[in-house]
């Protein structure tokens, strides 16, 4: 039997699993009628994959649009077909002379608003087909660069194996960093581009998504943990892992509506209320603080319904 479940689960996706495979596993555990994830993670990646159940799916677009942070380990001197360790090595280069200070200096070139060309191994569609399917056939398609924002890049570690005390010659080297970025940022491409500027190439060997605004890592649940809960105490205990639907949009200011205004909003009409800020979107709350949905502020200052929860 499938259940009408509403809420958001912050899944800690395991490695070697696609985001859709993880979604289907979780959906079966909860016996949920409706569920979807918000923003794919590469199979190699672990970490935060918000899964929206029921009414929460109406607000998934706001999580897709939000900033993310990642913890990344990259290997220097090797380029792969996919930009990560899942692909085949297609080029090796010497990494002589690369230092931690040089990497930190290169990071500065990628801060702020930049252009990024999406990788061929991505889910972006070309004439109805995902690019990764074309890439597997050896087909290359020109991709237009996209606008992204890198808010922060922090080098955590530079590990050069085979370094002599009096030389900068490295047999192998990895660097670990965190990145805070806008939606649509491909970390594999970022690492490849950093590797090119360093002159030796690079690819991702470990990738973990730590946060999806407004959520933090301490609210994540591992798949194995969820499966153990399902076996031992069942659905009622699983439901305690869900966050309220409203948390997906808590970055927006709240507006409390009178009973009359709430009625008009629910019938699709625009209303005029006092606005707490100049935000484009506002959270709509009833007089008893029940979350009604999201309203969009119109040019004349009125609010029209954007997404409403079912009654």
C-alpha positions as CSV (number, residue, x, y, z in Angstrom):
1,X,0.0,0.0,0.0
2,X,1.2,3.5,-0.9
3,X,0.8,6.4,1.4
4,X,0.3,10.1,1.0
5,X,3.4,11.4,2.7
6,X,4.4,15.0,2.8
7,X,7.8,16.3,3.8
8,X,11.5,16.5,2.9
9,X,14.2,13.9,3.6
10,X,17.8,14.9,3.5
11,X,19.4,11.7,2.2
12,X,23.1,11.1,2.5
13,X,23.5,9.5,-0.9
14,X,26.0,6.6,-1.0
15,X,28.6,6.4,-3.7
16,X,28.3,4.1,-6.7
17,X,24.6,4.9,-7.0
18,X,22.7,7.2,-9.3
19,X,20.5,9.8,-7.7
20,X,17.4,8.2,-9.3
21,X,18.4,4.8,-7.9
22,X,18.7,6.3,-4.5
23,X,15.3,8.0,-4.9
24,X,13.6,4.8,-5.8
25,X,15.1,3.0,-2.8
26,X,13.9,5.7,-0.5
27,X,10.5,5.9,-2.1
28,X,10.0,2.1,-1.6
29,X,11.1,2.4,2.0
30,X,8.4,5.0,2.7
31,X,5.8,3.4,0.5
32,X,5.3,6.8,-0.9
33,X,2.9,7.7,-3.7
34,X,4.9,10.7,-4.9
35,X,8.5,11.6,-4.5
36,X,11.3,13.4,-6.3
37,X,14.8,14.6,-5.7
38,X,16.1,18.1,-6.1
39,X,19.3,18.2,-8.1
40,X,21.2,15.1,-9.2
41,X,24.5,14.0,-7.7
42,X,27.1,12.1,-9.8
43,X,27.2,8.4,-9.1
44,X,30.7,8.9,-7.5
45,X,29.4,11.6,-5.2
46,X,28.0,11.2,-1.7
47,X,26.1,13.6,0.5
48,X,23.0,15.7,0.6
49,X,20.2,14.7,-1.8
50,X,17.0,16.4,-0.7
51,X,14.0,14.1,-1.5
52,X,10.6,15.8,-1.6
53,X,7.5,13.7,-0.8
54,X,3.9,14.6,-1.8
55,X,3.1,18.3,-1.3
56,X,6.8,19.1,-0.9
57,X,7.4,18.4,-4.7
58,X,5.6,21.6,-5.4
59,X,8.4,23.5,-3.8
60,X,11.4,21.5,-5.2
61,X,12.2,24.2,-7.7
62,X,13.3,26.5,-4.9
63,X,15.9,23.9,-3.7
64,X,17.1,23.4,-7.3
65,X,17.7,27.1,-7.5
66,X,19.6,27.3,-4.2
67,X,23.4,27.4,-3.4
68,X,25.4,24.3,-2.6
69,X,28.6,23.5,-0.8
70,X,30.9,20.6,-1.6
71,X,34.0,18.9,-0.2
72,X,36.2,17.8,-3.0
73,X,39.4,15.7,-3.4
74,X,41.0,16.1,-6.8
75,X,44.0,14.3,-8.4
76,X,46.5,16.3,-10.4
77,X,48.3,15.1,-13.6
78,X,45.6,13.0,-15.0
79,X,42.6,13.9,-17.3
80,X,39.7,11.5,-17.7
81,X,36.8,11.1,-20.1
82,X,34.3,12.0,-17.4
83,X,36.2,14.4,-15.3
84,X,36.2,12.0,-12.4
85,X,37.8,8.7,-11.5
86,X,34.9,6.8,-13.0
87,X,36.2,7.6,-16.5
88,X,39.1,6.4,-18.5
89,X,42.4,8.3,-18.3
90,X,43.0,10.0,-21.6
91,X,46.0,12.2,-20.8
92,X,48.7,12.3,-18.2
93,X,51.0,15.2,-17.5
94,X,53.9,16.0,-15.3
95,X,53.0,17.9,-12.1
96,X,56.5,19.3,-11.4
97,X,56.4,22.7,-9.6
98,X,52.8,22.6,-8.3
99,X,52.6,23.9,-4.8
100,X,49.8,24.6,-2.3
101,X,50.4,28.3,-2.6
102,X,50.1,28.1,-6.4
103,X,46.8,26.2,-6.1
104,X,45.5,28.8,-3.7
105,X,46.5,31.5,-6.1
106,X,44.7,29.8,-9.0
107,X,41.6,29.5,-6.9
108,X,41.3,33.3,-6.9
109,X,40.8,33.3,-10.6
110,X,37.6,31.3,-10.2
111,X,35.9,33.3,-7.6
112,X,32.8,35.4,-8.4
113,X,30.7,35.3,-11.5
114,X,32.3,33.1,-14.1
115,X,31.4,31.2,-17.3
116,X,31.4,27.5,-17.3
117,X,31.0,25.1,-20.2
118,X,28.9,22.0,-19.0
119,X,30.6,18.6,-19.5
120,X,29.5,16.1,-22.1
121,X,29.0,13.6,-19.3
122,X,25.9,15.4,-18.0
123,X,22.1,15.1,-18.0
124,X,21.7,18.2,-20.1
125,X,19.6,17.4,-23.1
126,X,20.4,18.0,-26.8
127,X,17.5,17.4,-29.2
128,X,15.8,15.3,-26.5
129,X,18.8,13.1,-25.6
130,X,21.0,13.4,-22.5
131,X,24.5,14.5,-23.4
132,X,26.0,11.6,-21.5
133,X,24.4,9.1,-23.9
134,X,25.9,11.0,-26.9
135,X,29.3,11.1,-25.1
136,X,29.2,7.3,-24.6
137,X,28.8,7.0,-28.4
138,X,31.9,9.2,-28.9
139,X,29.8,12.2,-30.1
140,X,30.8,15.7,-29.1
141,X,28.3,18.5,-29.1
142,X,29.2,22.2,-28.8
143,X,27.8,23.5,-25.4
144,X,27.2,27.1,-24.7
145,X,28.9,28.4,-21.6
146,X,26.7,29.1,-18.6
147,X,26.8,31.8,-15.9
148,X,27.6,30.4,-12.5
149,X,28.9,32.0,-9.3
150,X,31.7,30.7,-7.0
151,X,31.2,32.3,-3.7
152,X,34.1,30.6,-1.9
153,X,37.0,28.2,-2.6
154,X,39.1,27.0,0.4
155,X,42.1,24.8,0.0
156,X,42.2,22.3,2.9
157,X,45.1,20.0,2.0
158,X,47.7,19.4,-0.7
159,X,49.2,15.9,-0.6
160,X,52.2,15.3,-2.9
161,X,53.4,11.7,-2.8
162,X,57.1,11.1,-3.7
163,X,58.3,14.6,-3.0
164,X,62.0,14.9,-2.3
165,X,63.1,17.4,0.4
166,X,65.1,19.5,-2.1
167,X,62.8,19.2,-5.1
168,X,59.3,20.0,-6.1
169,X,59.0,16.8,-8.2
170,X,55.8,14.9,-7.5
171,X,54.9,11.4,-8.6
172,X,51.3,11.8,-7.5
173,X,49.5,14.7,-5.9
174,X,46.0,15.4,-4.7
175,X,44.4,18.5,-3.3
176,X,41.4,18.8,-1.1
177,X,39.1,21.8,-1.0
178,X,35.6,23.1,-0.2
179,X,33.5,25.2,-2.6
180,X,30.4,27.2,-2.1
181,X,28.7,27.7,-5.5
182,X,25.5,28.6,-7.2
183,X,23.1,26.3,-8.9
184,X,24.2,24.7,-12.2
185,X,27.9,24.5,-11.2
186,X,29.7,21.3,-12.3
187,X,32.4,20.5,-9.9
188,X,34.1,18.1,-12.3
189,X,34.4,20.9,-14.8
190,X,35.6,23.3,-12.1
191,X,38.4,20.8,-11.2
192,X,39.3,20.3,-14.8
193,X,39.5,24.0,-15.4
194,X,41.7,24.5,-12.3
195,X,43.9,21.7,-13.6
196,X,44.3,23.4,-16.9
197,X,45.4,26.7,-15.4
198,X,47.9,24.8,-13.2
199,X,49.2,23.2,-16.4
200,X,48.9,19.6,-15.4
201,X,45.3,18.7,-15.6
202,X,43.1,17.2,-12.8
203,X,40.0,15.1,-12.1
204,X,37.7,14.5,-9.2
205,X,38.4,11.4,-7.0
206,X,36.0,12.2,-4.2
207,X,33.0,14.5,-4.1
208,X,30.6,15.1,-1.2
209,X,27.8,17.6,-1.1
210,X,27.7,19.1,2.3
211,X,24.8,21.6,2.1
212,X,21.9,22.6,0.0
213,X,20.6,26.0,1.2
214,X,18.9,26.2,3.6
215,X,19.8,22.8,4.9
216,X,22.9,21.6,6.8
217,X,24.8,18.3,7.0
218,X,23.7,17.4,10.5
219,X,20.1,16.7,9.3
220,X,21.2,14.0,6.8
221,X,20.2,10.4,7.1
222,X,22.1,7.5,5.5
223,X,20.4,4.9,3.3
224,X,21.6,2.0,5.5
225,X,20.3,3.8,8.6
226,X,16.9,4.3,7.0
227,X,16.7,0.7,5.9
228,X,17.5,-0.4,9.5
229,X,14.8,1.9,10.8
230,X,12.3,0.5,8.3
231,X,13.1,-3.1,9.4
232,X,13.1,-2.5,13.1
233,X,10.4,0.0,13.8
234,X,8.6,0.7,10.5
235,X,7.1,3.6,8.8
236,X,6.1,5.6,11.9
237,X,9.7,5.9,12.9
238,X,10.8,6.7,9.3
239,X,8.4,9.6,9.2
240,X,10.2,11.3,12.1
241,X,13.2,11.7,9.7
242,X,11.2,14.1,7.5
243,X,11.4,17.8,7.7
244,X,8.3,20.0,7.2
245,X,7.5,21.1,3.7
246,X,7.9,24.7,4.7
247,X,11.6,24.3,5.4
248,X,12.3,24.2,1.6
249,X,11.3,27.9,1.4
250,X,12.2,29.3,4.8
251,X,14.7,31.7,3.2
252,X,11.7,33.8,2.2
253,X,10.1,36.3,4.6
254,X,6.7,35.2,6.1
255,X,3.4,37.0,5.7
256,X,0.5,36.1,8.0
257,X,-2.9,36.3,6.3
258,X,-6.3,37.0,7.7
259,X,-8.9,34.3,7.2
260,X,-10.4,36.4,4.3
261,X,-7.0,36.9,2.6
262,X,-6.2,33.2,2.9
263,X,-9.6,32.4,1.3
264,X,-8.9,34.7,-1.6
265,X,-5.3,33.3,-2.1
266,X,-6.7,29.8,-2.1
267,X,-9.1,30.7,-4.9
268,X,-6.3,32.0,-7.0
269,X,-6.8,35.8,-6.4
270,X,-4.2,38.4,-5.7
271,X,-4.3,40.2,-2.4
272,X,-2.8,43.3,-0.8
273,X,-1.0,42.9,2.5
274,X,1.9,44.6,4.3
275,X,5.1,43.3,2.9
276,X,8.1,42.7,5.3
277,X,10.8,43.2,2.7
278,X,11.4,43.7,-1.0
279,X,11.6,39.9,-1.6
280,X,10.1,38.5,-4.9
281,X,8.6,35.6,-3.0
282,X,7.0,35.3,0.5
283,X,5.9,32.5,2.7
284,X,2.1,32.6,3.2
285,X,0.9,31.6,6.7
286,X,-2.6,31.4,8.1
287,X,-3.6,33.1,11.4
288,X,-2.6,30.0,13.3
289,X,0.8,29.9,11.5
290,X,-0.1,27.0,9.2
291,X,2.0,27.1,6.0
292,X,-0.2,27.8,3.0
293,X,2.4,28.1,0.3
294,X,4.4,30.7,-1.6
295,X,3.2,34.0,-2.9
296,X,4.8,36.1,-5.6
297,X,5.0,39.8,-5.2
298,X,3.5,41.6,-8.3
299,X,4.6,44.9,-9.7
300,X,1.7,46.8,-8.0
301,X,2.7,45.4,-4.6
302,X,-0.1,42.8,-4.4
303,X,0.7,39.1,-3.8
304,X,-0.5,36.3,-6.1
305,X,-0.3,32.6,-5.3
306,X,2.7,30.9,-6.8
307,X,2.6,27.4,-5.1
308,X,0.0,26.4,-2.6
309,X,-0.2,23.2,-0.4
310,X,-3.3,21.1,-0.8
311,X,-6.0,21.4,1.8
